[in-house]
Amino acid sequence: MSASRTARAVSGASLGSGARPLRRRARALVRAPNGSHPTKKVPSTVIRCASKVARQGAYRVTDLPEDESDLLARIHTSIQAALSDGKVLLDVEVPVQYFDGVVGVGGQDSIAISEFNACMSVLRKIVRLFEWLGQAESVRVFFPDAAECSIALKGAGLNPVSGQWEQAATFHDWPGAVDYLLRDDFVSQTSRKAYGYADLPDFLAGKRDVEQTAEVADRLYVVGYPYDNTGEMEQVMRLWEEHARPILVFNGNLDGVRTSFAPFGKAKKLKHEFVPKFTTAFYVHKFAAGAAPGLLYRQYPSPWRVYRAVKGGGMECVAEYDERPELRDVAMQFFSGGLTTTEVAVSTSPPVELTEDNTRYYEALGVDKGCSDRKALAAAYRDKARELHPDAPNGDAMAFYELSKAYAVLRDDEKRAKYDEFGERWVLETSSK
């Protein structure tokens, strides 16, 4: 990844807050002047779905977005509904591959620059909502760092060295303010010049603190894809603490924060205090690795829904949740087996297999069975955590979750004794009570 897109340092000093909260009004979604969005086809994983959902003895028919126009309309509607209901911290999470014009995203772009470009273009389509509502001048859009802000305002040329695709300016005509999260220090400025990015306006260049350029007139902060490191979301938290403006985060990978190892400091506060305050306005998570691909889907204020592919094509809704389910639980229950029919999916749930295995947790940490040395267990956990943490280059969120679960049991003398005697059956049975 280019240095200009990753030279991101967390800012420091605080600024007194005298800002007023946003005045929220229940306003209907206003479409483009011609009455619709440009119609663009979404990949086949987002397709029409007429399906049965068993919920309190009733069945209902549910549709997924058919195309880009429908997808954008649903995102816009859910954002407006959440803001009108007084929700002040919102997140939207949707794969950028579902939008037209996305280039180089899909696993081949190991340095993620193509994904950054795609996120920027999609974000521009989403914030168009506030232009139609006449609110854009009071909406400040934040990008992760000064380089992203420069590209948004002035574009960037093709650069084979950094991996940068040619990117046209997308926010040059945005009526509101365009800003960035991370400090624009000497390293950041030097790397921008080295990779040929345009200079920022004087009032934006060299900014040290995230809240430095915020104004009283701002009524909403929109933050684009702050997922490259936890420092970016920590700056979002700082914005909230300093100015208490409503915040909409787009593709912030809050799932990664929720599953992260954060034992102390700002990371702990971010995970346990700030992120839980967010209301998900719109969410799509693809399960593509298993034998039965599918989606976890939410459109505010509707429940969370699980969709699974069926034989013969199409997708079916197999479960609903009032609260956000754990991705691991959804993956294990619905996407670890082969394709099934609607009747089987609605009427049955895969059983949880309770085993008496009492060795797997030790194997996960790479220690001898029966190891009770807390220092050895902690050292083994740290070594494995560095490798498996979702923020690591080859990290694996699911494996990290299993590692953390194993360590939580083995480091506790009482839990370890029960695990050694009864195996996983004890862990699963007690956690379900």
BANU-493634 format. One record per residue (C-alpha): residue in three letters; x, z, y. Coordinates in steps of 0.05 Angstrom, whole numbers, padded with zeros to 5 digits, always signed. Last residue first. Layout:
<sites>
ALAXZY
...
</sites>
This chain:
<sites>
LYS-00552+00602-00421
SER-00519+00534-00427
SER-00449+00559-00412
THR-00454+00611-00468
GLU-00473+00559-00521
LEU-00420+00508-00500
VAL-00362+00558-00497
TRP-00382+00594-00562
ARG-00390+00529-00601
GLU-00323+00507-00574
GLY-00287+00552-00622
PHE-00316+00617-00652
GLU-00255+00661-00665
ASP-00201+00629-00621
TYR-00253+00614-00567
LYS-00277+00686-00568
ALA-00206+00711-00560
ARG-00192+00660-00505
LYS-00254+00682-00467
GLU-00232+00755-00469
ASP-00160+00741-00450
ASP-00177+00693-00394
ARG-00122+00640-00384
LEU-00148+00602-00444
VAL-00219+00592-00419
ALA-00206+00568-00348
TYR-00147+00526-00374
ALA-00192+00487-00422
LYS-00244+00474-00368
SER-00190+00451-00320
LEU-00161+00403-00372
GLU-00230+00375-00388
TYR-00244+00362-00314
PHE-00176+00330-00306
ALA-00191+00284-00365
MET-00257+00263-00333
ALA-00225+00252-00264
ASP-00168+00210-00291
GLY-00107+00202-00247
ASN-00059+00144-00254
PRO-00035+00144-00181
ALA-00054+00218-00172
ASP-00114+00235-00127
PRO-00160+00242-00188
HIS-00112+00296-00217
LEU-00088+00275-00286
GLU-00012+00275-00277
ARG-00004+00332-00228
ALA-00056+00371-00268
LYS-00016+00364-00332
ASP+00046+00397-00302
ARG+00005+00450-00267
TYR-00034+00468-00330
ALA+00030+00474-00371
ALA+00060+00521-00319
ALA-00004+00563-00316
LEU-00007+00568-00392
ALA+00067+00588-00396
LYS+00058+00640-00341
ARG-00005+00667-00375
ASP+00030+00676-00442
SER-00027+00679-00491
CYS-00010+00619-00535
GLY-00055+00621-00596
LYS-00046+00548-00613
ASP+00019+00522-00584
VAL+00017+00490-00515
GLY+00003+00418-00492
LEU-00053+00438-00443
ALA-00104+00392-00476
GLU-00076+00411-00545
TYR-00091+00484-00532
TYR-00162+00467-00511
ARG-00170+00424-00573
THR-00150+00478-00623
ASN-00212+00521-00633
ASP-00260+00470-00661
GLU-00324+00504-00684
THR-00368+00447-00661
LEU-00433+00442-00622
GLU-00456+00369-00617
VAL-00502+00361-00558
PRO-00559+00318-00583
PRO-00571+00249-00552
SER-00639+00252-00516
THR-00701+00222-00546
SER-00769+00193-00525
VAL-00749+00153-00464
ALA-00686+00121-00493
VAL-00717+00107-00561
GLU-00777+00072-00531
THR-00735+00033-00480
THR-00689+00006-00534
THR-00617+00024-00546
LEU-00548+00000-00528
GLY-00490+00037-00560
GLY-00464+00107-00547
SER-00424+00146-00495
PHE-00465+00125-00435
PHE-00528+00169-00434
GLN-00509+00241-00450
MET-00434+00241-00441
ALA-00435+00199-00378
VAL-00491+00239-00347
ASP-00457+00304-00361
ARG-00391+00279-00333
LEU-00424+00253-00271
GLU-00453+00322-00257
PRO-00525+00317-00236
ARG-00547+00319-00163
GLU-00612+00358-00158
ASP-00683+00336-00171
TYR-00661+00297-00232
GLU-00692+00236-00265
ALA-00677+00205-00333
VAL-00680+00140-00374
CYS-00692+00087-00321
GLU-00684+00020-00356
MET-00638-00039-00344
GLY-00643-00113-00358
GLY-00617-00155-00415
GLY-00638-00167-00487
LYS-00616-00099-00510
VAL-00620-00047-00455
ALA-00573-00027-00399
ARG-00581+00044-00372
TYR-00609+00072-00307
VAL-00603+00146-00288
ARG-00644+00169-00229
TRP-00632+00221-00175
PRO-00699+00239-00142
SER-00728+00202-00082
PRO-00716+00226-00010
TYR-00667+00192-00004
GLN-00645+00135-00049
ARG-00607+00158-00110
TYR-00576+00119-00168
LEU-00532+00136-00228
LEU-00519+00069-00261
GLY-00510+00034-00327
PRO-00465+00009-00382
ALA-00480+00024-00455
ALA-00416+00017-00496
GLY-00379+00059-00445
ALA-00331+00038-00390
ALA-00381+00011-00340
PHE-00417+00071-00312
LYS-00429+00050-00240
HIS-00445+00101-00186
VAL-00496+00082-00133
TYR-00516+00130-00077
PHE-00559+00130-00014
ALA-00577+00187+00033
THR-00536+00241-00002
THR-00545+00306+00036
PHE-00480+00341+00053
LYS-00473+00417+00059
PRO-00437+00422-00008
VAL-00380+00382+00023
PHE-00364+00435+00076
GLU-00361+00502+00040
HIS-00332+00497-00030
LYS-00293+00432-00029
LEU-00272+00429+00044
LYS-00258+00503+00047
LYS-00214+00498-00014
ALA-00177+00437+00013
LYS-00167+00473+00080
GLY-00129+00530+00047
PHE-00133+00552-00025
PRO-00149+00536-00098
ALA-00170+00464-00089
PHE-00166+00425-00155
SER-00212+00366-00143
THR-00279+00354-00178
ARG-00323+00360-00116
VAL-00271+00325-00072
GLY-00270+00265-00119
ASP-00346+00263-00120
LEU-00342+00261-00044
ASN-00312+00192-00050
GLY-00318+00180+00025
ASN-00355+00114+00016
PHE-00393+00119+00082
VAL-00397+00186+00117
LEU-00454+00199+00166
ILE-00443+00257+00213
PRO-00492+00295+00258
ARG-00453+00326+00316
ALA-00428+00397+00311
HIS-00372+00385+00361
GLU-00311+00426+00339
GLU-00331+00448+00269
TRP-00361+00380+00252
LEU-00301+00342+00276
ARG-00256+00390+00237
MET-00294+00376+00174
VAL-00284+00301+00186
GLN-00210+00316+00194
GLU-00210+00351+00127
MET-00243+00289+00099
GLU-00182+00249+00121
GLY-00132+00301+00096
THR-00163+00296+00026
ASN-00129+00229+00015
ASP-00148+00155+00012
TYR-00223+00172+00013
PRO-00243+00170+00086
TYR-00285+00106+00077
GLY-00317+00097+00146
VAL-00341+00156+00187
VAL-00404+00148+00229
TYR-00409+00202+00283
LEU-00476+00211+00317
ARG-00500+00232+00386
ASP-00438+00217+00427
ALA-00453+00225+00502
VAL-00413+00291+00504
GLU-00351+00251+00487
ALA-00300+00250+00431
THR-00231+00223+00449
GLN-00191+00286+00431
GLU-00234+00307+00372
VAL-00187+00278+00320
ASP-00126+00308+00352
ARG-00060+00272+00367
LYS-00081+00205+00396
GLY-00022+00160+00408
ALA-00062+00097+00424
LEU-00137+00107+00438
PHE-00139+00109+00515
ASP-00085+00056+00518
PRO-00124+00005+00477
LEU-00095-00004+00407
ASP-00037-00052+00395
ALA-00048-00108+00345
TYR-00024-00103+00274
GLY+00040-00141+00256
TYR+00063-00102+00196
ALA+00124-00073+00231
LYS+00083-00058+00294
ARG+00033-00017+00255
SER+00090+00018+00218
THR+00122+00040+00284
GLN+00057+00067+00312
SER+00041+00107+00250
VAL+00112+00135+00244
PHE+00112+00154+00317
ASP+00046+00192+00312
ASP-00025+00166+00313
ARG-00058+00228+00284
LEU-00113+00217+00233
LEU-00187+00206+00244
TYR-00199+00141+00281
ASP-00243+00114+00338
VAL-00292+00059+00357
ALA-00342+00074+00412
GLY-00410+00041+00419
PRO-00431-00030+00433
TRP-00394-00059+00372
ASP-00371-00129+00391
HIS-00298-00121+00368
PHE-00323-00083+00307
THR-00311-00136+00254
ALA-00245-00168+00274
ALA-00228-00221+00223
GLN-00186-00202+00163
GLU-00133-00245+00131
TRP-00115-00209+00067
GLN-00063-00154+00072
GLY-00018-00148+00011
SER+00036-00114+00052
VAL+00090-00167+00042
PRO+00040-00225+00033
ASN+00012-00213+00104
LEU-00049-00254+00123
GLY-00070-00239+00194
ALA-00106-00178+00221
GLY-00169-00165+00261
LYS-00175-00141+00333
LEU-00223-00083+00335
ALA-00231-00066+00261
ILE-00159-00083+00247
SER-00135-00036+00301
CYS-00181+00020+00277
GLU-00154+00011+00206
ALA-00083+00017+00233
ALA-00101+00078+00275
ASP-00126+00118+00215
PRO-00187+00133+00172
PHE-00238+00096+00215
PHE-00288+00132+00260
VAL-00350+00100+00290
ARG-00381+00134+00351
VAL-00456+00125+00358
SER-00485+00136+00428
GLU-00479+00063+00449
ALA-00509+00041+00382
GLN-00577+00074+00393
GLY-00620+00014+00411
LEU-00656+00017+00343
TRP-00631-00053+00325
GLU-00561-00033+00345
PHE-00566+00030+00304
LEU-00584-00009+00241
ARG-00524-00055+00251
VAL-00486+00007+00227
ILE-00496-00016+00155
LYS-00472-00087+00164
ARG-00409-00064+00200
LEU-00396-00014+00144
VAL-00397-00071+00094
SER-00342-00108+00131
MET-00299-00046+00136
CYS-00309-00028+00063
ALA-00287-00098+00043
ASN-00223-00095+00084
PHE-00207-00026+00055
GLU-00220-00053-00015
SER-00173-00111-00003
ILE-00120-00061+00019
ALA-00129-00020-00045
ILE-00056-00022-00066
SER-00073-00036-00139
ASP-00118-00095-00122
GLN-00133-00123-00191
GLY-00187-00072-00208
GLY-00248-00103-00177
VAL-00236-00120-00105
GLY-00197-00183-00085
VAL-00249-00213-00038
VAL-00318-00186-00018
GLY-00358-00240+00018
ASP-00427-00217-00004
PHE-00441-00144-00021
TYR-00449-00110-00088
GLN-00374-00109-00098
VAL-00371-00056-00042
PRO-00393-00002-00092
VAL-00443+00046-00058
GLU-00435+00116-00031
VAL-00474+00137+00031
ASP-00463+00208+00056
LEU-00503+00251+00105
LEU-00490+00315+00145
VAL-00543+00328+00197
LYS-00608+00326+00157
GLY-00665+00337+00205
ASP-00719+00301+00166
SER-00714+00242+00214
LEU-00640+00237+00199
ALA-00655+00234+00124
ALA-00710+00182+00132
GLN-00668+00139+00178
ILE-00609+00139+00129
SER-00656+00123+00070
THR-00687+00065+00107
HIS-00621+00034+00126
ILE-00594+00040+00055
ARG-00658+00010+00027
ALA-00657-00048+00076
LEU-00584-00061+00060
LEU-00598-00065-00015
ASP-00659-00110-00005
SER-00620-00159+00037
GLU-00561-00156-00011
ASP-00604-00175-00070
GLU-00654-00147-00120
PRO-00648-00073-00106
LEU-00671-00029-00164
ASP-00745-00022-00180
THR-00783+00037-00210
VAL-00848+00040-00249
ARG-00876+00109-00265
TYR-00895+00148-00326
ALA-00924+00218-00327
GLY-00917+00278-00374
GLN-00877+00320-00326
ARG-00825+00265-00319
ALA-00813+00212-00372
VAL-00790+00150-00335
LYS-00815+00082-00356
SER-00781+00019-00329
ALA-00790-00043-00286
CYS-00719-00058-00265
ARG-00698-00115-00219
ILE-00624-00124-00218
VAL-00561-00089-00193
THR-00512-00100-00250
SER-00522-00176-00241
PRO-00481-00180-00178
VAL-00520-00179-00112
LYS-00545-00244-00083
LYS-00546-00253-00008
THR-00607-00259+00037
PRO-00590-00251+00110
HIS-00629-00191+00134
SER-00702-00197+00154
GLY-00752-00200+00211
ASN-00720-00255+00252
PRO-00700-00204+00306
ALA-00665-00160+00254
ARG-00705-00103+00224
VAL-00728-00039+00256
LEU-00737+00020+00209
ALA-00791+00066+00233
ARG-00774+00123+00280
ALA-00779+00197+00267
ARG-00738+00224+00324
ARG-00674+00266+00321
ARG-00644+00292+00385
LEU-00571+00299+00367
PRO-00538+00366+00378
ARG-00509+00386+00446
ALA-00435+00388+00459
GLY-00396+00445+00491
SER-00343+00454+00438
GLY-00274+00479+00456
LEU-00216+00439+00428
SER-00171+00458+00371
ALA-00098+00442+00357
GLY-00071+00404+00296
SER-00079+00334+00267
VAL-00070+00315+00193
ALA-00019+00260+00182
ARG-00033+00190+00158
ALA+00021+00138+00146
THR-00021+00104+00092
ARG-00048+00041+00124
SER+00013+00027+00167
ALA+00058+00040+00107
SER+00027-00016+00069
MET+00000+00000+00000
</sites>
